Amino acid sequence: MNSIPPLPMTGYEEAILQSRCLPRDDRGLWAGICRVTRLSRHYADQQSRTIWDTGADLIGPTFFFFIWWVIRMAAQEKIKTLYFLARDGQVLIQIARLIVERYPTNTEFKYLYGSRQAWLIPSIREFGQKEMDWVMSDWWYRVSIRSICKRLGLSPEDMNEILNQFRFAKNDFDRTLNNEEKSRLKDCLRSEIFQCWFQQRSKEDFENTVGYFRQEGLLKEECYGLVDIGWRGNQQVALNKILQKAGCQPKKGITGFYFGLTEAVEKCAGDTLQAFLFDLSSSSRRFQLRNNHLYEAFAASEEGRTIGFGKKANQFYPILESPVNQPVVDWGIQIQQESILHFCQKFLAHCPSETFREEYCFPVLERLLDQFISRPSVSEAEVYGRFPMDGEMTESNVQEIAPVVSRKDFWLACLDLKNFHFFWVQASLLRSKLYFEKFLWKLVLPFLTVSYFWLQRILRLRQEHREHASSG
């Protein structure tokens, strides 16, 4: 009788087996669990099959070791409560609960609702440079008065009289602003009349946000930490500013545990920020793994975005823009989450020891993630390239991570960075069948990587110098 040949291993599973940073048995265990998880479910359509396989081979191990590290670090620092930030924290807290079922800990896990916008608005006391950087950011986006107002939870019609004082008419609300108009809008936001009006208007937002934080235990003096994907720690800064504004700043500071940090951040006194895989604010190590939007796709959930907080019967609750993030659900996010958790369950069932150290896995994770980001397969580029994403805080311009483009449009975008809307360039070039540009991008990328890193360092030093000069 003819025997059935074994199914081939994937490139990720082979990469794990070939790694020399782990003992042979651990390599075999890891690769075997990936394989068993991947083969435990079969989908006929490419979309679902690629999502499931990626969760089993790549995302599951990546997030499992991240959360393993978070729990170990929290125990070392005697942190009593870990808050997993919405929405990226939805799958991460489920991984944490699976781990403590096998290895109990004294640390409590809580899911905390919020978003950049939901915490930015109540955190503002005045429009200083940091607040302007958040509100007026136009990197990759052409800003209008309406888009800036939306970031602040306003509409331009609400503040029409104030805008008129700075020579803005109603027909200016929706068009792209030029540099002179942006400067005038900044003057408007810094003006005493606007700031008084804004503080009065956002008073209820502030009170409801503080009430929600108090309800969730954030106003206690005990040591607690935040868990999030990254990237600049802005939400941690906003949280601290809200607590300062309420007179409830934690004496011991807040510890933030992040998958990665990409740029220097404003760090409040007493706070710490720790990165799992890379910290590009201080080192270019693993710079090739920088792709914020892909990691956010890996950690995405079906929940809608938090836009604020409400109160009913003395209970505070998050207000979601929509109950369900339908584009992400339609893409197949539930399959991805199931695959991630399935890997974690199987790994915990066969995990060799409670003393397993996740740092031994860094070289393996680096290799796996670099392969996905820099050299995706056709199916990975097609499926994950279609993931709906928007890097702007109000999510007003959702688009595919790796859109299909013509050769002409690609080069025009390269000449105008404001229109360079490619969250994942390698996949976009593969989907567009621009093979020469794909080869050229591979050659140029190391130079761009080094240039970008040193540009960030120079800009940060200039900013520190300006702050030092102004404080002097």
Helices and strands as residue ranges (DSSP letters): H 11-18, H 24-39, H 46-54, I 55-59, H 60-76, E 81-85, H 89-102, E 108-112, H 116-123, H 129-135, H 145-151, H 160-165, G 170-172, H 179-190, H 192-201, H 203-215, E 224-228, H 234-245, E 255-261, E 272-279, G 287-289, H 292-298, E 306-312, E 315-320, H 326-331, H 333-350, G 358-361, H 362-374, H 378-385, E 388-389, E 399-400, H 407-415, G 417-419, H 425-431, H 435-471
